[in-house]
Amino acid sequence: MAGKTYTRLDLTEAVYREVGLSRNESAELVESILSHISTALVDGESVKISSFGTFAVREKGARMGRNPKTGEEVPIEPRRVLVFRPSHILKDRINENLSGG
């Protein structure tokens, strides 16, 4: 059930068609939005897009892991990970075709 992967170019084309800006202006707008989102996440802020979902950065502590090939224990360093929590509206849209049978 793998579908198309949307790229910056696809987003730019959608803005171009829907909003009516030039292709260059559409590309600048998409880049600006993605830059603002990225900057906020790097700064540790959450990004909430109404009816879509919330992006947030979570801190994961150090722990011991295991190399699946050798079974050897290896330390995993603390790190920050990006998480996405979809809105209920998005969840419902994704699952609406499943309930029809």
C-alpha positions in Angstrom: 0.0 0.0 0.0 3.0 2.2 -0.5 2.0 5.5 -2.2 3.7 8.4 -3.7 6.3 10.3 -1.6 5.7 14.0 -1.6 8.7 16.3 -2.1 9.4 20.0 -1.8 8.7 20.3 -5.5 5.3 18.7 -5.0 4.5 21.1 -2.2 5.7 24.0 -4.3 3.5 22.9 -7.2 0.5 22.6 -4.9 1.0 26.2 -3.6 1.5 27.4 -7.2 -1.8 25.8 -8.3 -3.9 26.6 -5.2 -2.6 30.1 -4.2 -1.6 31.5 -7.5 1.8 32.7 -6.6 4.6 32.3 -9.2 6.6 29.1 -9.1 9.6 31.0 -7.6 7.4 32.7 -5.0 5.8 29.3 -4.2 9.2 27.7 -3.8 10.3 30.5 -1.5 7.2 30.2 0.6 7.6 26.4 1.0 11.3 26.9 1.9 10.4 29.6 4.4 7.8 27.5 6.2 10.0 24.5 6.4 12.9 26.7 7.7 10.7 28.1 10.4 9.5 24.7 11.4 13.1 23.3 11.5 14.4 26.2 13.5 11.7 25.9 16.1 12.4 22.2 16.5 16.1 22.7 16.7 15.4 25.3 19.5 13.4 22.7 21.4 10.0 24.2 20.6 6.9 22.2 19.6 5.2 22.9 16.3 1.5 22.4 16.3 -0.4 22.6 13.0 -4.1 22.7 13.6 -6.1 19.7 12.2 -2.8 18.0 11.2 -0.7 17.3 14.3 2.2 18.3 16.5 5.9 17.9 16.0 8.1 17.9 19.1 11.7 17.0 20.1 12.0 14.5 22.9 15.1 13.9 25.0 16.2 10.2 25.3 18.6 9.3 28.0 21.6 7.1 27.8 21.0 3.3 28.0 22.6 0.0 27.3 21.6 -1.6 24.0 22.5 -4.8 22.3 24.1 -5.4 18.9 21.6 -7.7 17.2 24.3 -9.4 15.1 26.7 -10.3 18.0 24.6 -9.9 21.1 27.3 -7.7 22.5 26.1 -4.9 24.9 26.9 -1.4 23.7 26.2 1.9 25.3 23.7 4.2 23.5 24.4 7.9 24.0 21.7 10.3 25.1 20.1 12.0 22.1 17.2 14.1 20.9 14.6 12.6 18.7 11.8 14.1 16.6 8.3 12.8 17.3 5.0 13.5 15.5 1.6 13.1 17.1 -1.2 13.3 14.5 -4.4 15.2 15.4 -7.6 13.2 15.8 -8.9 14.8 12.6 -5.9 13.5 10.7 -6.2 10.0 12.3 -9.9 9.9 11.3 -9.1 10.9 7.7 -6.5 8.2 7.4 -8.8 5.6 8.8 -12.1 6.7 7.2 -11.8 4.2 4.2 -11.1 1.3 6.5 -14.4 1.3 8.4 -16.5 0.9 5.2 -15.3 -2.7 4.7 
